[in-house]
Amino acid sequence: MATAIEWIENKLRDGGDVKVTGRTTEGFLVVEGKHSYTFNVAIIGIRGVVKDSDVLPLFETANKPQLVVNLPSDVLWDGLAIDAIHAEGAAFGTFGDIDRAARTMDAGSFRNKNMGFFINGMQQHSNVTSVSYVYDSVFCVERVSGTSLTVAVINAYNMSAEDVRNAKNRIGYFDIVVKSTSYGSITAQAESAATSMGAKALTYRDLLVCLAR
């Protein structure tokens, strides 16, 4: 059975704009994108939650990674792990993000565009003092007026009660659950499910209004 790094190495052999040209002495993949841009990718295989203790050793090496990728892709990245990676001028993500990071020509600066949109929007709010990662799609929002809020962003077109319950089971506590897209809607059942948890199910626009209160 192939290891995580072997699986990714084999997938990148299938063609496309990104290819593996070798490995560092630490076992990181050396990946080449367009215009001969190369960068190091550390592959980890954590199940459950990626912690800072999983990623910090990756940067205690001569050749540091610019991107850390985990398989399987549906795990949570703890906020401390994300902060540790970003502090090293690196990025994190999934297999598909290798190609996206290559296109930036500066893989360490790669960030998820959708989450970046939410982070920037909340940070620029006049009643917000700071936004920090709880997990890769969950944020702690500190406000000038009002208590701090835990905001979970989920991928749902028409947010259902099941979406809300699944988010609760996966990430635990949140004050607000927000649709990641402006398309679709939030069902009445989703709103009721969130209310039963002491939370709110909101669109991005409604989130900004809520942050002001």
KOLRO-440642 format. One record per atom (N, C-alpha, C): x, y, z; residue number from 1; atom name. Coordinates in steps of 0.2 Angstrom, whole numbers. Atoms other than C-alpha are relative to their C-alpha. Last residue first. Layout:
% KOLRO-440642
     X     Y     Z   i at
     X     Y     Z NUM CA
...
//
This chain:
% KOLRO-440642
     X     Y     Z   i at
     4    -1    -6 213  N
  -120   222    88 213 CA
     4    -2     6 213  C
     0    -7    -2 212  N
  -108   226    73 212 CA
    -4     0     7 212  C
    -6    -2    -3 211  N
  -103   208    71 211 CA
     0     7     3 211  C
     0     3    -6 210  N
  -121   203    67 210 CA
     6     2     4 210  C
     5    -4    -5 209  N
  -122   215    53 209 CA
     0    -3     7 209  C
    -3    -6    -1 208  N
  -106   207    45 208 CA
    -5     5     4 208  C
    -5     0    -5 207  N
  -113   190    48 207 CA
     3     7     1 207  C
     3     0    -7 206  N
  -129   194    39 206 CA
     5     0     5 206  C
     2    -7    -1 205  N
  -119   199    23 205 CA
    -3     0     7 205  C
    -6    -5    -1 204  N
  -109   183    24 204 CA
    -3     7     2 204  C
    -4    -1     6 203  N
  -125   172    26 203 CA
     5     5     2 203  C
     1    -6     4 202  N
  -131   166    43 202 CA
     4     0    -7 202  C
    -2     2     7 201  N
  -135   151    54 201 CA
    -1     7    -4 201  C
     4    -3     6 200  N
  -135   157    72 200 CA
     3    -3    -6 200  C
    -4    -3     5 199  N
  -130   148    88 199 CA
    -5     3    -5 199  C
    -2    -6    -3 198  N
  -137   142   105 198 CA
     4     4    -5 198  C
    -7     1    -3 197  N
  -137   124    99 197 CA
     2     7     3 197  C
     0     5    -6 196  N
  -156   124    97 196 CA
     7    -1     3 196  C
     3    -3    -6 195  N
  -154   140    87 195 CA
    -1    -5     6 195  C
    -5    -4    -3 194  N
  -143   132    75 194 CA
    -2     3     6 194  C
    -5     4    -2 193  N
  -155   118    71 193 CA
     5     4     4 193  C
     2     3    -6 192  N
  -169   131    69 192 CA
     5    -5     4 192  C
     0    -5    -5 191  N
  -159   141    57 191 CA
    -3    -3     7 191  C
    -7    -1    -2 190  N
  -155   125    47 190 CA
     0     6     6 190  C
    -2     5    -4 189  N
  -173   120    47 189 CA
     7     1     3 189  C
     2    -2    -6 188  N
  -178   137    40 188 CA
     2    -6     5 188  C
     7     2    -1 187  N
  -167   134    26 187 CA
    -2     1     7 187  C
     0     3    -6 186  N
  -152   145    22 186 CA
    -7    -3     2 186  C
     4    -3    -6 185  N
  -150   149     4 185 CA
     1    -3     6 185  C
     4     4    -4 184  N
  -141   147   -13 184 CA
    -3     3     6 184  C
     5     3     4 183  N
  -127   158   -19 183 CA
    -4    -5     5 183  C
     6    -5     0 182  N
  -117   169    -8 182 CA
    -6    -3    -4 182  C
     2    -3     7 181  N
  -105   155    -5 181 CA
    -6     4     1 181  C
    -6    -2     3 180  N
   -96   149    11 180 CA
    -1     4    -7 180  C
    -1     3     7 179  N
  -112   148    21 179 CA
     6     3    -3 179  C
     1    -4     6 178  N
  -109   154    39 178 CA
     1    -4    -6 178  C
    -2     4     6 177  N
  -111   146    56 177 CA
    -2     3    -6 177  C
     3    -1     6 176  N
  -111   157    71 176 CA
     2    -5    -5 176  C
     5    -5    -1 175  N
  -108   155    89 175 CA
    -4     1    -6 175  C
     0    -6     4 174  N
   -98   139    87 174 CA
    -6     4     2 174  C
     4    -6    -1 173  N
   -94   124    98 173 CA
     1     5    -5 173  C
     2    -2    -7 172  N
   -88   107    91 172 CA
    -4     7     1 172  C
    -4    -6    -3 171  N
   -79   106    75 171 CA
    -1     1     7 171  C
    -7     0     2 170  N
   -85    90    67 170 CA
     4     4     4 170  C
    -3     6    -1 169  N
  -101    86    76 169 CA
     8     0    -1 169  C
    -1     1    -7 168  N
  -106   104    76 168 CA
     3    -6     2 168  C
    -5    -5    -2 167  N
  -103   106    58 167 CA
     1    -1     7 167  C
    -7     2     2 166  N
  -112    90    54 166 CA
     5     4     2 166  C
    -2     5    -5 165  N
  -127    97    64 165 CA
     7    -4    -1 165  C
    -2    -3    -6 164  N
  -127   113    54 164 CA
     2    -6     5 164  C
    -6    -4     1 163  N
  -126   104    37 163 CA
     2     3     7 163  C
    -5     5     0 162  N
  -140    92    43 162 CA
     7     3    -1 162  C
    -1     2    -7 161  N
  -151   106    47 161 CA
     6    -5     1 161  C
     5     4    -3 160  N
  -148   112    29 160 CA
     1    -1     7 160  C
    -2     2    -7 159  N
  -138   126    21 159 CA
    -6    -4     3 159  C
     6    -1    -4 158  N
  -143   127     3 158 CA
     1    -3     6 158  C
     4    -4     4 157  N
  -126   129    -6 157 CA
    -7     2     3 157  C
     7     2     1 156  N
  -116   123     8 156 CA
    -3     4    -4 156  C
     2     1     7 155  N
   -97   123    11 155 CA
    -7    -3    -1 155  C
     1     7     3 154  N
   -95   128    29 154 CA
    -2     1    -7 154  C
     2    -1     7 153  N
   -88   144    38 153 CA
     0    -7    -3 153  C
    -1     5     4 152  N
   -88   143    57 152 CA
    -2     1    -7 152  C
     3     0     7 151  N
   -87   159    67 151 CA
     2    -6    -4 151  C
    -3     5     4 150  N
   -83   159    86 150 CA
    -4    -1    -6 150  C
     4     4     4 149  N
   -87   176    93 149 CA
     4    -6    -3 149  C
    -3     3     5 148  N
   -79   187   106 148 CA
    -5    -5    -3 148  C
    -5     6    -2 147  N
   -90   197   117 147 CA
     3    -3    -6 147  C
     3     7     1 146  N
   -97   214   112 146 CA
     5    -5     2 146  C
     6     0    -4 145  N
   -90   231   108 145 CA
    -3    -7    -1 145  C
    -1    -7    -4 144  N
   -72   232   101 144 CA
    -6     0     5 144  C
     4    -7     2 143  N
   -74   214    95 143 CA
     2     5     4 143  C
     0    -4    -6 142  N
   -63   198    95 142 CA
    -3     7    -2 142  C
     0    -7     2 141  N
   -67   185    81 141 CA
    -1     4     7 141  C
     1    -3    -6 140  N
   -61   167    84 140 CA
     0     8    -2 140  C
    -4    -6    -3 139  N
   -61   158    68 139 CA
    -3     3     6 139  C
     3    -2    -7 138  N
   -66   141    61 138 CA
     4     6     3 138  C
     6    -4     2 137  N
   -62   136    43 137 CA
    -4     2     6 137  C
    -1    -3     6 136  N
   -44   130    46 136 CA
    -6     4    -3 136  C
    -2     5     5 135  N
   -47   128    64 135 CA
     1     3    -7 135  C
     1     6    -5 134  N
   -47   140    79 134 CA
     1    -6    -4 134  C
     3     7     1 133  N
   -39   153    68 133 CA
    -1    -4     6 133  C
    -5     5     0 132  N
   -38   171    73 132 CA
    -3    -7    -1 132  C
     3     6     2 131  N
   -47   187    69 131 CA
     5    -5     0 131  C
    -5     5     3 130  N
   -43   203    78 130 CA
    -4    -6    -2 130  C
    -7    -2    -1 129  N
   -50   220    83 129 CA
     4    -5    -2 129  C
    -5     6    -1 128  N
   -67   219    75 128 CA
     7     2     2 128  C
     1     2    -7 127  N
   -81   233    77 127 CA
     5    -6     2 127  C
    -2    -5    -4 126  N
   -75   242    61 126 CA
    -1    -2     8 126  C
     6    -3    -4 125  N
   -75   227    51 125 CA
     2     5     5 125  C
     1    -7     2 124  N
   -59   225    41 124 CA
    -6     3     3 124  C
    -5    -5    -3 123  N
   -54   210    50 123 CA
    -1     7    -2 123  C
     1     0    -7 122  N
   -70   201    46 122 CA
     5     5     3 122  C
     7    -3    -2 121  N
   -70   204    28 121 CA
    -1     2     7 121  C
    -1    -7     1 120  N
   -51   200    27 120 CA
    -7     4     1 120  C
    -5    -3    -5 119  N
   -54   183    36 119 CA
     1     8    -2 119  C
     4    -1    -6 118  N
   -70   179    25 118 CA
     5     3     5 118  C
     5    -4     0 117  N
   -61   182     9 117 CA
    -4     2     6 117  C
    -3    -6     0 116  N
   -45   173    14 116 CA
    -5     6     0 116  C
    -1    -2    -7 115  N
   -56   158    18 115 CA
     3     7     1 115  C
     7    -1    -3 114  N
   -62   158     0 114 CA
     1     2     8 114  C
     3    -7     2 113  N
   -45   162    -7 113 CA
    -6     1     3 113  C
     7     2     3 112  N
   -36   148     2 112 CA
    -4     6    -1 112  C
     5     0    -5 111  N
   -18   155     5 111 CA
    -7    -2    -3 111  C
     6     3     2 110  N
    -2   153    -5 110 CA
    -5     0     6 110  C
     5    -5    -1 109  N
    12   164     2 109 CA
    -7    -2    -2 109  C
     1    -2    -7 108  N
    24   150     4 108 CA
    -5     5     2 108  C
     5     5    -3 107  N
    21   144   -14 107 CA
    -1     1     8 107  C
    -2    -2    -7 106  N
    28   160   -21 106 CA
    -4    -5     4 106  C
    -7    -1     0 105  N
    26   157   -40 105 CA
     4     2     6 105  C
    -2    -6    -3 104  N
     8   159   -37 104 CA
     7     2    -1 104  C
     2    -5     4 103  N
     4   145   -49 103 CA
     2     7     3 103  C
    -5    -1     5 102  N
    14   133   -39 102 CA
    -2     6    -5 102  C
    -5    -4    -3 101  N
     2   136   -24 101 CA
     6     1    -6 101  C
     2    -7    -1 100  N
   -13   131   -35 100 CA
     6     4     3 100  C
     0    -4     6  99  N
    -5   116   -41  99 CA
    -2     7     1  99  C
    -7     0     3  98  N
     0   110   -24  98 CA
     0     4    -7  98  C
    -3    -6    -2  97  N
   -17   115   -17  97 CA
     7     1    -3  97  C
     2    -5     6  96  N
   -26   101   -26  96 CA
     4     6     1  96  C
    -4     2     6  95  N
   -16    89   -14  95 CA
    -2     5    -6  95  C
     2     7     3  94  N
   -23    98     1  94 CA
     4    -2    -6  94  C
     6     2     4  93  N
   -17   113    11  93 CA
    -1    -7    -2  93  C
     3     7    -1  92  N
    -4   122    21  92 CA
    -6    -1    -5  92  C
     7     1     0  91  N
     7   137    18  91 CA
    -2    -7     1  91  C
     2     6     4  90  N
    25   143    22  90 CA
    -8     0     0  90  C
     0    -2     6  89  N
    33   159    29  89 CA
    -2    -6    -5  89  C
    -6     2     4  88  N
    39   150    44  88 CA
    -1     2    -7  88  C
    -6    -3    -3  87  N
    26   160    55  87 CA
     7    -2    -4  87  C
    -1    -7     2  86  N
    13   154    43  86 CA
     6     4     2  86  C
    -1     0     7  85  N
    16   136    47  85 CA
     1     7    -3  85  C
    -7     2     0  84  N
    16   139    66  84 CA
     3     0    -7  84  C
    -4    -6    -2  83  N
     0   149    65  83 CA
     8    -2    -1  83  C
     0    -5     6  82  N
    -8   135    55  82 CA
     4     6     2  82  C
    -4     3     5  81  N
    -3   122    68  81 CA
     1     5    -6  81  C
    -7     0    -2  80  N
    -9   133    82  80 CA
     5    -3    -5  80  C
    -2    -7     1  79  N
   -26   135    73  79 CA
     8     1     2  79  C
     0    -4    -6  78  N
   -28   116    72  78 CA
     3     7    -1  78  C
    -6    -2    -2  77  N
   -30   109    55  77 CA
    -1     5     6  77  C
    -1    -7    -3  76  N
   -45    99    53  76 CA
     7     1     1  76  C
    -2    -1    -7  75  N
   -45    83    42  75 CA
     0     8     2  75  C
     6    -3    -3  74  N
   -54    81    25  74 CA
     1     0     8  74  C
     1    -7     1  73  N
   -38    80    14  73 CA
    -6     3     5  73  C
     5    -3     4  72  N
   -32    63    20  72 CA
    -2     7     0  72  C
     5     5     2  71  N
   -18    66    17  71 CA
    -2    -4     6  71  C
     2     6    -4  70  N
   -10    82    23  70 CA
    -4    -5    -4  70  C
     6     3     2  69  N
     0    95    13  69 CA
    -1    -7     4  69  C
     1     6    -4  68  N
    13   107    20  68 CA
    -7    -3    -2  68  C
     7     2    -1  67  N
    19   120     8  67 CA
     0    -7     3  67  C
     4    -6     1  66  N
    36   130     7  66 CA
    -8    -2     1  66  C
     6     0     5  65  N
    45   116    15  65 CA
    -3     7    -1  65  C
     6    -1    -3  64  N
    62   119    24  64 CA
    -6    -1    -6  64  C
     5    -1     6  63  N
    78   111    18  63 CA
    -7     1     3  63  C
    -4    -5     5  62  N
    91   112    32  62 CA
    -4     2    -5  62  C
    -4     4     5  61  N
    78   105    45  61 CA
     4     5    -5  61  C
    -7     1    -3  60  N
    69   110    60  60 CA
     5    -3    -4  60  C
    -4    -6     2  59  N
    55   116    49  59 CA
     6     1     4  59  C
    -1    -1     7  58  N
    46   100    48  58 CA
     4     6    -2  58  C
    -6     3     2  57  N
    48    97    66  57 CA
     2     1    -7  57  C
    -6    -4    -2  56  N
    35   111    69  56 CA
     6    -4    -2  56  C
    -3    -4     5  55  N
    21   102    59  55 CA
     7     4     2  55  C
     0     3     6  54  N
    14    88    69  54 CA
     4     4    -5  54  C
    -5     5    -1  53  N
    17    96    86  53 CA
     1    -4    -6  53  C
    -6    -4     1  52  N
     7   111    79  52 CA
     6    -5     1  52  C
    -2    -4    -6  51  N
    -8    99    78  51 CA
     7     3    -2  51  C
    -7    -2     0  50  N
   -17    92    63  50 CA
     2     5     5  50  C
    -2    -7    -1  49  N
   -33    85    69  49 CA
     7     1    -1  49  C
     3    -3    -6  48  N
   -41    68    65  48 CA
     1     8     0  48  C
     7     1     0  47  N
   -30    58    54  47 CA
    -3     3     6  47  C
     3     0    -6  46  N
   -12    64    50  46 CA
    -8    -1    -1  46  C
     6     5     0  45  N
    -3    58    35  45 CA
    -4     0     6  45  C
     2     4    -6  44  N
    10    71    31  44 CA
    -6    -4     0  44  C
     6     4     0  43  N
    18    77    15  43 CA
    -1    -3     7  43  C
    -1     5    -5  42  N
    31    91    15  42 CA
    -7    -3     0  42  C
     6     1    -2  41  N
    32   101    -2  41 CA
     0    -6     6  41  C
     1     6    -4  40  N
    47   110    -7  40 CA
    -7    -2     3  40  C
     1    -1    -7  39  N
    47   123   -21  39 CA
     0    -7     4  39  C
     0     6    -4  38  N
    52   124   -39  38 CA
    -1     2     7  38  C
     0    -1    -7  37  N
    48   137   -52  37 CA
     0    -6     4  37  C
    -5     3    -4  36  N
    54   131   -69  36 CA
     0     2     7  36  C
    -6    -5     0  35  N
    43   144   -79  35 CA
     5    -3     5  35  C
    -2    -4     6  34  N
    28   133   -74  34 CA
     6     4     1  34  C
     6    -2     3  33  N
    28   121   -59  33 CA
     2     4    -7  33  C
    -2    -6     5  32  N
    42   111   -52  32 CA
    -7     1    -3  32  C
     5    -1     6  31  N
    40   101   -36  31 CA
     2     6    -4  31  C
    -2    -6     3  30  N
    54    95   -24  30 CA
    -5     0    -6  30  C
     0     0     7  29  N
    45    82   -13  29 CA
     2     7    -3  29  C
     5    -5     3  28  N
    51    83     5  28 CA
     0    -1    -7  28  C
     6     4     3  27  N
    60    67    11  27 CA
    -5     5    -2  27  C
     5     1    -5  26  N
    72    76    23  26 CA
    -6    -4    -2  26  C
    -3     5    -5  25  N
    87    74    11  25 CA
    -5    -2     6  25  C
    -5    -3    -4  24  N
    76    83    -2  24 CA
     2    -6     5  24  C
     2     0    -7  23  N
    66    73   -15  23 CA
     6     4     4  23  C
    -5     4    -4  22  N
    66    74   -34  22 CA
    -3     1     7  22  C
    -7     0     3  21  N
    59    83   -49  21 CA
     5    -4     5  21  C
    -5     2    -5  20  N
    40    80   -45  20 CA
     7    -1    -3  20  C
    -3     6    -1  19  N
    29    88   -58  19 CA
     5     0     5  19  C
    -4     1    -6  18  N
    16   102   -60  18 CA
     3    -7     0  18  C
    -5    -5     0  17  N
     8   108   -76  17 CA
     5    -1     6  17  C
     2    -7    -3  16  N
    -2    93   -79  16 CA
     6     4     0  16  C
     0    -5     5  15  N
     3    74   -81  15 CA
    -2     7     3  15  C
     6     1     5  14  N
    -1    58   -72  14 CA
     0     6    -5  14  C
    -3     3     6  13  N
    16    59   -63  13 CA
    -5    -1    -6  13  C
    -3    -6     3  12  N
     9    71   -50  12 CA
     3    -3    -7  12  C
     5    -4     3  11  N
    -3    57   -45  11 CA
     3     6    -4  11  C
     3     4     6  10  N
    12    45   -42  10 CA
    -6     4    -4  10  C
    -5     0     5   9  N
    21    58   -31   9 CA
    -3    -4    -6   9  C
     0    -7     3   8  N
     5    61   -21   8 CA
     5     0    -6   8  C
     7    -2     4   7  N
     2    43   -18   7 CA
     0     6    -4   7  C
     0     4     6   6  N
    21    40   -14   6 CA
    -7     1    -4   6  C
    -4    -3     5   5  N
    20    54    -1   5 CA
     1    -4    -7   5  C
     2    -6     2   4  N
     5    47     7   4 CA
     4     4    -5   4  C
     0    -5    -5   3  N
    12    30     8   3 CA
    -3     6    -3   3  C
    -4    -6     0   2  N
     7    17    -5   2 CA
    -1     4     6   2  C
     4    -6     0   1  N
     0     0     0   1 CA
     4     6     0   1  C
//
